[in-house]
Amino acid sequence: MSEEKKIIICRCNDVTLEEIEALIDQGITDIETIKRLLRIGMGPCQGRTCLPMVISIIARKTGKSPEEIKLPATRTPVRPVPAGVLVGEMNEE
């Protein structure tokens, strides 16, 4: 495996360039599907770092412009959750 393929694209979930390119080579070019399969954008940073890089990788591999590739859908909680619950400072009632 070349050093380039070991490049981590999503640090939150340790997803490599090789894993992303393998899916694209299999014909999976929809960023929403890649997100679901590899869990990119689902870590603590919520994709602030990796999603722009994945869009660039898809664009480079498919010949599309980055503007043609839509960001994956974001989903808010069904029921509001106090931030303290998320960080473990209080119990959810």
C-alpha positions in Angstrom: 0.0 0.0 0.0 1.4 3.3 -1.0 1.9 6.1 1.6 -0.7 8.2 -0.3 -3.4 5.6 0.2 -2.8 5.6 4.0 -3.8 9.3 4.2 -6.5 9.7 6.8 -9.4 11.8 5.4 -11.8 11.5 8.3 -9.9 11.7 11.6 -12.9 11.2 13.8 -13.6 7.7 12.3 -10.1 6.9 10.8 -11.3 6.7 7.2 -8.5 6.6 4.6 -8.2 7.9 1.1 -7.9 4.3 -0.1 -11.3 3.4 1.5 -13.0 6.4 -0.1 -11.4 5.8 -3.5 -12.3 2.1 -3.4 -16.0 2.9 -3.1 -15.8 5.5 -5.9 -14.0 2.9 -8.1 -17.0 0.5 -7.4 -19.3 3.2 -8.8 -20.5 4.6 -5.5 -20.2 8.4 -6.1 -23.1 9.7 -4.0 -21.6 11.4 -0.9 -24.7 10.4 1.2 -24.0 6.7 0.4 -20.3 7.1 1.2 -21.2 8.8 4.4 -23.5 5.9 5.4 -21.0 3.2 4.5 -17.8 4.8 6.0 -19.4 7.1 8.6 -17.6 10.2 7.3 -19.0 13.3 8.8 -20.5 11.5 11.8 -17.8 12.1 14.3 -17.4 15.0 16.8 -16.4 17.5 14.1 -19.6 16.7 12.1 -17.7 16.7 8.8 -16.2 20.2 9.0 -12.8 18.8 8.0 -13.5 15.6 6.0 -16.6 16.5 3.9 -14.9 19.2 1.8 -12.0 16.7 1.2 -14.4 13.9 0.2 -16.2 16.3 -2.2 -12.8 17.1 -3.8 -11.9 13.4 -4.1 -15.3 12.6 -5.7 -14.8 15.5 -8.1 -11.3 14.5 -9.0 -12.3 10.8 -9.6 -15.5 11.5 -11.5 -14.6 14.6 -13.4 -17.5 16.6 -11.8 -17.0 20.0 -10.4 -17.1 20.3 -6.6 -20.2 22.6 -6.9 -22.1 19.7 -8.6 -21.7 17.5 -5.5 -24.2 18.2 -2.8 -23.4 18.0 0.9 -25.1 15.1 2.7 -28.3 15.8 4.5 -28.0 16.9 8.1 -30.5 15.7 10.7 -31.5 17.4 13.8 -32.7 15.5 16.9 -36.3 14.6 16.9 -36.6 15.8 20.4 -34.4 18.7 21.7 -31.6 17.5 24.0 -29.9 19.7 26.5 -26.2 20.1 25.6 -25.2 18.9 29.1 -26.7 15.5 28.3 -24.5 15.2 25.2 -21.3 15.9 27.1 -22.3 13.7 30.1 -22.8 16.5 32.7 -26.4 15.7 33.4 -28.9 12.8 33.2 -31.5 12.8 30.5 -35.0 12.7 32.0 
